[in-house]
Amino acid sequence: MKTRPLFIRVLIVLGVLFFQLVMTQIVTFIVSLVFGGLENVQQSNKYLFAAAVGLTFSVGGFLAGCVALRFHWLDAEPKYPARAVGTLIGAYVPLLAAVLLYPVLEPGNPFYSVSILGSILGFHVPTWIGGK
């Protein structure tokens, strides 16, 4: 594979990060349509709600990252199991902190953004740790 100029590589990585961010929201939206009563769960059982939200953030970031790897937008080894674990840890650690700190997980909670970014970061960590 040809080496791309640094500027192009940075643009591609930023595009992949944006794609992962958007996919976390799309997967969350689709799950909210399929399971319509999640707003009731949000008020009544914050642990179940945090588990569902963490799973949607992880799936969205992981799937978008896998697409980026499949189409060679990212120059990295797949390492799918490590990337899946990374997205799950990155999504659930902030949500666990939110569950412990807040009585109810309301819309606009800053831990949602941290969880999304953590899941995306968790996807990319195996690249930095293992190298090529």
QUIWOSUL-V521469 format. One record per helix or strand of 3 or more residues. SS is the DSSP state (~ for helix, > for strand). FROM is the first residue (numbers start at 1). TO is the last residue. Records with the same first field share a line. If there is no record, write none. Layout:
SS->FROM-TO, FROM-TO
This chain:
~->6-34, 38-44, 46-70, 80-101, 110-130
